[in-house]
Amino acid sequence: MEEDIFSSIANGSQVDSKVVQTFQKNFVQVQNILDQNRLLITEINQNHESKIPDNLTRNVGLIRELNNNIRRVVDLYGDLSSNFTKSIEASSEGESAATSKSDGRGGLKRIRSGN
């Protein structure tokens, strides 16, 4: 399913394959962190339910790890957002440059389709 999303993005517009690879890499990293978080939460819950002092003490470290993972996910999504914005801006600038030509007076003239 993930590949279908990225294929449609790449086919639907002129998106650089490097941008698509970056998105894929970041989404895979996010998914791996979220999978790890699920395991951490399960262990934290089991330790809490056991009420064994050593297990409860261990939860402090596990919760710190969980918080750090959440920060990493937020950072990755921030990077994705920034990269997406940059790629859209670059794509927009590329389309603008491709549909304009010089009017001979130092300015740009819009090319109409069919001319």
Backbone as JSON, one array per atom type, in Angstrom:
{
  "sequence": "MEEDIFSSIANGSQVDSKVVQTFQKNFVQVQNILDQNRLLITEINQNHESKIPDNLTRNVGLIRELNNNIRRVVDLYGDLSSNFTKSIEASSEGESAATSKSDGRGGLKRIRSGN",
  "N": [[0.82, -1.19, 0.0], [1.94, 1.24, 0.8], [3.83, 1.66, -1.21], [2.1, 2.07, -3.35], [0.99, 4.57, -2.75], [3.24, 6.27, -2.97], [3.92, 5.8, -5.62], [1.71, 6.87, -6.96], [1.96, 9.53, -6.23], [4.37, 10.2, -7.48], [3.7, 9.68, -10.15], [1.55, 11.36, -10.55], [2.48, 13.95, -10.59], [5.32, 16.02, -11.4], [7.52, 14.95, -9.61], [10.6, 14.8, -8.06], [12.53, 11.86, -8.0], [14.27, 11.49, -5.92], [13.12, 12.96, -3.86], [10.81, 11.45, -3.39], [12.02, 9.09, -2.52], [13.15, 10.03, -0.14], [10.83, 10.64, 1.31], [9.77, 8.04, 1.54], [11.81, 6.79, 3.05], [11.71, 8.27, 5.46], [9.07, 7.74, 6.3], [9.24, 4.99, 6.73], [11.09, 4.97, 8.83], [9.55, 6.3, 10.78], [7.44, 4.47, 11.09], [8.84, 2.26, 12.11], [9.7, 3.29, 14.58], [7.22, 3.75, 15.79], [6.3, 1.12, 15.98], [8.18, 0.14, 17.78], [7.47, 1.74, 19.97], [4.96, 0.7, 20.57], [5.67, -1.79, 21.63], [7.13, -0.92, 23.85], [5.12, 0.36, 25.34], [3.45, -1.78, 25.92], [5.18, -3.28, 27.57], [5.56, -1.43, 29.65], [2.95, -1.25, 30.68], [2.59, -3.91, 31.57], [4.58, -4.03, 33.55], [3.6, -2.1, 35.28], [1.16, -3.23, 36.09], [2.13, -5.43, 37.47], [3.15, -4.44, 39.79], [5.54, -4.79, 41.06], [8.35, -3.62, 42.73], [10.95, -3.36, 41.42], [10.22, -3.59, 38.73], [8.54, -1.37, 38.47], [10.38, 0.65, 38.87], [11.97, 0.23, 36.65], [10.21, 1.11, 34.72], [10.51, 3.87, 34.68], [12.79, 4.41, 33.1], [11.89, 3.22, 30.74], [9.72, 4.83, 30.08], [11.03, 7.25, 29.63], [12.48, 6.52, 27.35], [10.33, 6.08, 25.62], [9.28, 8.71, 25.48], [11.46, 9.99, 24.23], [11.39, 8.67, 21.78], [8.95, 9.58, 20.8], [9.55, 12.28, 20.45], [11.41, 11.99, 18.39], [9.74, 11.05, 16.33], [8.09, 13.29, 15.98], [10.03, 15.11, 15.08], [10.79, 13.84, 12.68], [8.37, 13.98, 11.23], [8.22, 16.74, 11.06], [10.45, 17.25, 9.43], [9.58, 15.9, 7.14], [7.39, 17.5, 6.44], [8.65, 19.95, 5.92], [10.36, 19.18, 3.79], [8.43, 18.41, 1.92], [7.11, 20.84, 1.46], [9.23, 22.33, 0.34], [9.68, 20.79, -1.98], [7.28, 21.13, -3.34], [7.32, 23.9, -3.76], [9.62, 24.09, -5.37], [8.76, 22.57, -7.54], [6.64, 24.13, -8.4], [8.0, 26.48, -9.11], [9.54, 25.46, -11.18], [7.55, 24.78, -13.07], [6.54, 27.31, -13.58], [8.77, 28.59, -14.73], [9.02, 27.05, -17.01], [6.78, 27.71, -18.47], [7.07, 30.29, -19.22], [8.58, 32.93, -21.15], [11.14, 35.11, -22.4], [10.25, 38.51, -23.09], [11.75, 40.15, -24.54], [12.19, 42.61, -23.42], [13.41, 42.44, -21.02], [11.65, 41.41, -19.27], [9.3, 38.84, -18.33], [7.19, 36.85, -20.34], [4.07, 35.38, -20.46], [3.41, 32.24, -21.85], [0.93, 31.24, -23.99], [-1.15, 28.37, -24.26], [-0.97, 26.51, -27.25], [0.32, 28.35, -28.79]],
  "CA": [[0.0, 0.0, 0.0], [2.81, 2.39, 0.88], [4.4, 1.87, -2.53], [1.05, 2.61, -4.2], [0.88, 5.99, -2.45], [4.38, 6.97, -3.52], [3.84, 5.7, -7.06], [0.72, 7.82, -7.45], [2.52, 10.87, -6.07], [5.37, 10.39, -8.52], [3.05, 9.68, -11.46], [0.59, 12.44, -10.63], [3.16, 15.22, -10.79], [6.74, 15.88, -11.69], [8.22, 14.96, -8.34], [11.91, 14.21, -8.14], [12.55, 10.54, -7.36], [15.0, 11.63, -4.65], [12.13, 13.42, -2.88], [9.97, 10.29, -3.08], [12.84, 8.19, -1.7], [13.26, 10.64, 1.18], [9.54, 10.41, 1.98], [9.68, 6.63, 1.89], [12.75, 6.52, 4.13], [11.19, 8.87, 6.68], [7.88, 7.01, 6.72], [9.69, 3.7, 7.26], [11.65, 5.26, 10.15], [8.43, 6.6, 11.68], [6.73, 3.22, 11.37], [9.68, 1.45, 13.0], [9.65, 3.89, 15.91], [5.89, 3.5, 16.33], [6.28, -0.3, 16.36], [8.95, 0.04, 19.02], [6.66, 2.35, 21.02], [3.9, -0.24, 20.95], [6.29, -2.77, 22.51], [7.45, -0.23, 25.11], [3.88, 0.6, 26.08], [3.03, -3.09, 26.44], [6.03, -3.63, 28.71], [5.24, -0.48, 30.72], [1.67, -1.69, 31.27], [2.82, -5.16, 32.32], [5.33, -3.68, 34.76], [2.7, -1.36, 36.18], [0.19, -4.18, 36.65], [2.81, -6.37, 38.38], [3.39, -3.7, 41.05], [6.84, -5.2, 41.63], [9.15, -2.39, 42.79], [11.98, -3.29, 40.37], [9.53, -3.35, 37.46], [8.07, 0.01, 38.48], [11.59, 1.46, 38.7], [12.36, 0.07, 35.24], [9.29, 1.92, 33.91], [11.02, 5.24, 34.54], [13.65, 4.4, 31.92], [11.09, 2.9, 29.56], [8.92, 6.02, 29.75], [11.98, 8.21, 29.02], [12.73, 6.04, 25.99], [9.1, 6.35, 24.88], [9.24, 10.15, 25.22], [12.47, 10.3, 23.21], [10.88, 8.16, 20.5], [7.89, 10.49, 20.35], [10.25, 13.47, 19.93], [11.98, 11.63, 17.08], [8.64, 11.0, 15.36], [7.71, 14.68, 15.71], [11.09, 15.68, 14.24], [10.69, 13.25, 11.33], [7.22, 14.58, 10.55], [8.61, 18.12, 10.75], [11.32, 17.17, 8.26], [8.73, 15.55, 6.0], [6.6, 18.68, 6.09], [9.58, 20.91, 5.32], [10.77, 18.65, 2.49], [7.27, 18.46, 1.04], [6.92, 22.25, 1.09], [10.31, 22.7, -0.58], [9.5, 20.13, -3.27], [6.14, 21.78, -4.01], [7.8, 25.21, -4.21], [10.53, 23.85, -6.49], [7.93, 22.12, -8.66], [5.9, 25.3, -8.85], [8.95, 27.36, -9.79], [9.89, 24.8, -12.43], [6.43, 24.93, -13.99], [6.47, 28.72, -13.92], [9.87, 28.87, -15.64], [8.78, 26.32, -18.25], [5.66, 28.3, -19.2], [7.36, 31.7, -19.46], [9.75, 33.21, -21.99], [11.49, 36.53, -22.39], [9.5, 39.32, -24.06], [12.71, 41.01, -25.19], [12.34, 43.86, -22.67], [13.92, 42.11, -19.7], [10.58, 40.83, -18.47], [8.84, 37.53, -18.76], [5.89, 36.84, -20.97], [3.4, 34.09, -20.3], [3.15, 31.54, -23.1], [-0.4, 30.64, -24.03], [-1.13, 27.07, -24.92], [-1.35, 26.57, -28.65], [1.18, 29.32, -29.49]],
  "C": [[0.87, 1.25, 0.0], [3.42, 2.7, -0.49], [3.37, 2.46, -3.48], [0.91, 4.12, -4.0], [2.0, 6.76, -3.12], [4.39, 6.91, -5.04], [2.86, 6.72, -7.61], [1.2, 9.25, -7.29], [3.49, 11.15, -7.21], [4.73, 10.47, -9.9], [2.12, 10.87, -11.64], [1.22, 13.8, -10.86], [4.62, 14.95, -11.05], [7.53, 16.02, -10.4], [9.53, 14.2, -8.53], [11.93, 12.87, -7.4], [13.31, 10.58, -6.04], [14.05, 12.08, -3.54], [11.25, 12.25, -2.44], [10.75, 9.3, -2.2], [12.99, 8.72, -0.28], [11.98, 10.43, 1.97], [9.44, 8.96, 2.44], [10.56, 6.31, 3.08], [12.22, 7.05, 5.46], [9.96, 8.13, 7.19], [8.24, 5.64, 7.3], [10.28, 3.9, 8.66], [10.54, 5.51, 11.17], [7.72, 5.31, 12.06], [7.53, 2.33, 12.32], [9.64, 1.98, 14.42], [8.29, 3.62, 16.55], [5.73, 2.03, 16.75], [7.03, -0.51, 17.67], [8.16, 0.63, 20.19], [5.55, 1.42, 21.5], [4.46, -1.29, 21.91], [6.63, -2.15, 23.87], [6.2, -0.05, 25.97], [3.36, -0.7, 26.68], [3.86, -3.46, 27.67], [5.76, -2.71, 29.9], [3.96, -0.89, 31.43], [1.84, -2.95, 32.1], [3.56, -4.88, 33.62], [4.44, -2.97, 35.77], [1.71, -2.31, 36.87], [0.84, -5.13, 37.65], [3.04, -5.75, 39.76], [4.65, -4.16, 41.79], [7.75, -3.97, 41.6], [10.22, -2.27, 41.71], [11.36, -3.0, 39.0], [9.04, -1.91, 37.37], [9.25, 0.97, 38.29], [12.05, 1.41, 37.25], [11.46, 0.93, 34.33], [9.78, 3.35, 33.7], [11.89, 5.34, 33.28], [12.87, 4.13, 30.64], [10.25, 4.1, 29.12], [9.8, 7.11, 29.14], [12.25, 7.82, 27.57], [11.51, 6.32, 25.09], [8.99, 7.83, 24.52], [10.25, 10.57, 24.16], [12.01, 9.84, 21.82], [9.79, 9.08, 19.93], [8.51, 11.77, 19.79], [10.84, 13.19, 18.56], [10.91, 11.59, 16.0], [8.2, 12.42, 14.99], [8.74, 15.33, 14.8], [11.02, 15.14, 12.81], [9.51, 13.82, 10.56], [7.49, 16.04, 10.2], [9.5, 18.17, 9.51], [10.51, 16.84, 7.0], [7.95, 16.76, 5.51], [7.47, 19.7, 5.38], [10.0, 20.46, 3.92], [9.64, 18.71, 1.48], [7.04, 19.89, 0.54], [7.97, 22.69, 0.08], [10.11, 22.07, -1.95], [8.34, 20.74, -4.05], [6.57, 23.14, -4.56], [8.71, 25.06, -5.42], [9.76, 23.42, -7.73], [7.17, 23.29, -9.27], [6.79, 26.26, -9.61], [9.35, 26.78, -11.13], [8.81, 24.93, -13.47], [6.32, 26.36, -14.47], [7.55, 29.08, -14.94], [9.63, 28.21, -16.99], [7.67, 26.95, -19.08], [5.86, 29.77, -19.48], [8.54, 31.82, -20.4], [9.97, 34.71, -21.98], [10.68, 37.27, -23.43], [10.43, 40.3, -24.77], [12.94, 42.32, -24.46], [12.81, 43.58, -21.25], [12.85, 41.51, -18.79], [10.23, 39.46, -18.97], [7.44, 37.64, -19.32], [5.31, 35.44, -20.85], [3.12, 33.5, -21.67], [1.77, 30.95, -23.02], [-0.31, 29.31, -24.73], [-1.62, 27.22, -26.35], [-0.5, 27.56, -29.43], [2.58, 28.82, -29.61]]
}
